[in-house]
Protein backbone atom coordinates (compact mmCIF):
# COMPACT_ATOMS: atom_id res chain seq x y z
CA UNK A 1 0.00 0.00 0.00
CA UNK A 2 2.91 2.36 0.61
CA UNK A 3 3.69 2.68 -3.11
CA UNK A 4 0.07 3.08 -4.08
CA UNK A 5 -0.83 6.40 -5.68
CA UNK A 6 -3.40 8.37 -3.76
CA UNK A 7 -6.73 8.52 -5.51
CA UNK A 8 -8.29 11.95 -5.40
CA UNK A 9 -12.01 12.08 -6.16
CA UNK A 10 -12.78 13.86 -9.44
CA UNK A 11 -14.44 16.78 -7.67
CA UNK A 12 -11.30 17.42 -5.63
CA UNK A 13 -8.69 17.45 -8.39
CA UNK A 14 -6.20 20.24 -9.16
CA UNK A 15 -8.40 23.38 -9.19
CA UNK A 16 -9.90 22.70 -5.79
CA UNK A 17 -8.64 24.55 -2.70
CA UNK A 18 -9.17 21.24 -0.93
CA UNK A 19 -6.05 19.82 -2.59
CA UNK A 20 -2.59 21.13 -1.71
CA UNK A 21 0.58 19.84 -3.41
CA UNK A 22 -1.52 17.14 -5.07
CA UNK A 23 -2.47 15.88 -1.58
CA UNK A 24 -6.08 16.06 -0.38
CA UNK A 25 -6.57 18.14 2.74
CA UNK A 26 -8.27 16.80 5.84
CA UNK A 27 -11.43 18.70 4.85
CA UNK A 28 -11.46 17.01 1.44
CA UNK A 29 -10.83 13.60 2.97
CA UNK A 30 -13.62 14.23 5.50
CA UNK A 31 -16.05 15.14 2.72
CA UNK A 32 -15.08 12.00 0.81
CA UNK A 33 -15.62 9.88 3.94
CA UNK A 34 -19.02 11.47 4.60
CA UNK A 35 -20.02 10.93 0.96
CA UNK A 36 -19.14 7.26 1.38
CA UNK A 37 -21.24 7.11 4.56
CA UNK A 38 -24.23 8.57 2.71
CA UNK A 39 -23.66 6.21 -0.26
CA UNK A 40 -23.71 3.26 2.16
CA UNK A 41 -27.06 4.58 3.38
CA UNK A 42 -25.88 5.02 6.97
CA UNK A 43 -28.46 6.69 9.15
CA UNK A 44 -28.57 10.50 9.13
CA UNK A 45 -27.72 10.43 12.85
CA UNK A 46 -24.57 8.39 12.17
CA UNK A 47 -23.50 10.80 9.42
CA UNK A 48 -24.16 13.76 11.72
CA UNK A 49 -22.17 12.04 14.49
CA UNK A 50 -19.18 11.57 12.17
CA UNK A 51 -19.48 15.15 10.89
CA UNK A 52 -19.49 16.58 14.41
CA UNK A 53 -16.55 14.50 15.69
CA UNK A 54 -14.42 15.12 12.55
CA UNK A 55 -15.17 18.85 12.75
CA UNK A 56 -13.95 18.84 16.37
CA UNK A 57 -10.72 17.13 15.26
CA UNK A 58 -10.14 19.58 12.40
CA UNK A 59 -10.82 22.52 14.75
CA UNK A 60 -8.29 21.12 17.21
CA UNK A 61 -5.64 20.92 14.48
CA UNK A 62 -6.22 24.61 13.55
CA UNK A 63 -4.89 23.93 10.04
CA UNK A 64 -6.13 21.84 7.15
CA UNK A 65 -3.45 19.20 7.46
CA UNK A 66 -3.02 16.52 4.82
CA UNK A 67 -4.24 13.21 6.26
CA UNK A 68 -0.86 11.56 5.66
CA UNK A 69 0.77 14.09 8.02
CA UNK A 70 -1.41 13.07 10.98
CA UNK A 71 0.44 10.90 13.48
CA UNK A 72 -0.66 8.68 16.33
CA UNK A 73 0.85 11.20 18.77
CA UNK A 74 -1.26 13.98 17.29
CA UNK A 75 -4.40 11.88 17.70
CA UNK A 76 -3.44 11.02 21.29
CA UNK A 77 -2.98 14.74 21.99
CA UNK A 78 -6.45 15.41 20.61
CA UNK A 79 -7.99 12.65 22.73
CA UNK A 80 -6.22 14.04 25.82
CA UNK A 81 -7.63 17.45 24.96
CA UNK A 82 -11.09 15.90 24.68
CA UNK A 83 -10.67 14.25 28.09
CA UNK A 84 -9.67 17.58 29.66
CA UNK A 85 -12.55 19.56 28.19
CA UNK A 86 -15.30 16.94 27.86
CA UNK A 87 -16.37 13.65 29.34
CA UNK A 88 -14.54 10.34 28.84
CA UNK A 89 -17.56 9.24 26.79
CA UNK A 90 -17.00 12.13 24.36
CA UNK A 91 -13.35 11.12 24.02
CA UNK A 92 -14.45 7.56 23.27
CA UNK A 93 -16.88 8.84 20.64
CA UNK A 94 -14.06 10.82 19.01
CA UNK A 95 -11.84 7.74 19.08
CA UNK A 96 -14.51 5.62 17.36
CA UNK A 97 -15.19 8.25 14.70
CA UNK A 98 -11.48 8.70 13.98
CA UNK A 99 -10.95 4.94 13.83
CA UNK A 100 -13.67 4.61 11.16
CA UNK A 101 -12.37 7.67 9.32
CA UNK A 102 -8.75 6.51 9.16
CA UNK A 103 -9.77 2.96 8.21
CA UNK A 104 -11.61 4.51 5.27
CA UNK A 105 -8.62 6.72 4.39
CA UNK A 106 -6.32 3.70 4.43
CA UNK A 107 -8.66 1.60 2.29
CA UNK A 108 -9.00 4.43 -0.24
CA UNK A 109 -5.27 5.14 -0.38
CA UNK A 110 -5.44 8.60 1.22
CA UNK A 111 -2.94 7.46 3.88
CA UNK A 112 -0.21 4.87 3.56
CA UNK A 113 -0.29 4.04 7.26
CA UNK A 114 -3.28 4.12 9.60
CA UNK A 115 -2.19 5.97 12.78
CA UNK A 116 -5.24 4.73 14.70
CA UNK A 117 -3.76 1.23 14.88
CA UNK A 118 -1.30 2.61 17.47
CA UNK A 119 -3.82 4.59 19.52
CA UNK A 120 -5.58 3.00 22.49
CA UNK A 121 -9.23 3.70 23.20
CA UNK A 122 -9.70 6.09 26.14
CA UNK A 123 -10.94 4.32 29.23
CA UNK A 124 -14.05 5.25 31.11
CA UNK A 125 -14.57 4.62 34.80
CA UNK A 126 -17.16 1.94 35.42
CA UNK A 127 -19.75 3.17 37.84
CA UNK A 128 -20.80 0.83 40.61
CA UNK A 129 -24.51 0.71 41.17
CA UNK A 130 -25.26 1.12 44.86
CA UNK A 131 -27.24 -1.69 46.38
CA UNK A 132 -29.69 -1.80 49.28
CA UNK A 133 -28.70 -2.89 52.76
CA UNK A 134 -30.93 -5.11 54.91
CA UNK A 135 -32.81 -2.24 56.62
CA UNK A 136 -33.55 -0.64 53.24
CA UNK A 137 -34.90 -3.95 51.92
CA UNK A 138 -37.14 -4.29 54.97
CA UNK A 139 -38.38 -0.71 54.49
CA UNK A 140 -39.17 -1.47 50.85
CA UNK A 141 -41.12 -4.57 51.74
CA UNK A 142 -42.95 -2.65 54.50
CA UNK A 143 -44.17 -0.09 51.97
CA UNK A 144 -45.65 -2.93 49.91
CA UNK A 145 -47.81 -3.85 52.85
CA UNK A 146 -48.45 -7.26 54.27
CA UNK A 147 -51.84 -7.70 52.61
CA UNK A 148 -50.35 -9.48 49.62
CA UNK A 149 -49.14 -12.27 51.92
CA UNK A 150 -52.46 -12.68 53.78
CA UNK A 151 -55.34 -11.64 51.55
CA UNK A 152 -54.51 -11.98 47.86
CA UNK A 153 -56.52 -9.04 46.56
CA UNK A 154 -55.81 -7.81 43.09
CA UNK A 155 -54.11 -4.62 44.30
CA UNK A 156 -52.12 -6.39 47.00
CA UNK A 157 -50.87 -9.11 44.67
CA UNK A 158 -49.71 -6.61 42.06
CA UNK A 159 -47.96 -4.45 44.62
CA UNK A 160 -46.33 -7.49 46.20
CA UNK A 161 -45.23 -8.89 42.85
CA UNK A 162 -43.57 -5.60 41.94
CA UNK A 163 -41.79 -5.41 45.31
CA UNK A 164 -40.59 -9.02 45.08
CA UNK A 165 -39.42 -8.46 41.51
CA UNK A 166 -37.45 -5.36 42.52
CA UNK A 167 -35.97 -7.18 45.46
CA UNK A 168 -34.84 -10.11 43.30
CA UNK A 169 -33.31 -7.77 40.72
CA UNK A 170 -31.40 -5.93 43.43
CA UNK A 171 -30.16 -9.19 44.93
CA UNK A 172 -28.85 -10.32 41.54
CA UNK A 173 -27.15 -6.99 40.95
CA UNK A 174 -25.54 -7.20 44.38
CA UNK A 175 -24.29 -10.70 43.67
CA UNK A 176 -22.90 -9.69 40.27
CA UNK A 177 -21.14 -6.61 41.61
CA UNK A 178 -19.55 -8.64 44.42
CA UNK A 179 -21.02 -6.38 47.11
CA UNK A 180 -22.57 -7.82 50.22
CA UNK A 181 -24.72 -5.82 52.57
Secondary structure, DSSP 4 states (H G I P E B T S, - for coil): -TTPPPP--GGGSTT-TTEETTEEBHHHHHHHHHHHHHHTT--HHHHHHHHHHHHHHHHHH-S--BGGG--HHHHHHHHHHHHHHS-HHHHHHHHHHHHHHHHHHHHHTS-SS-GGGG-PPPP-PPPPPP---HHHHHHHHHHH-SHHHHS--HHHHHHHHHHHHHHHHHHHHHHHHT---
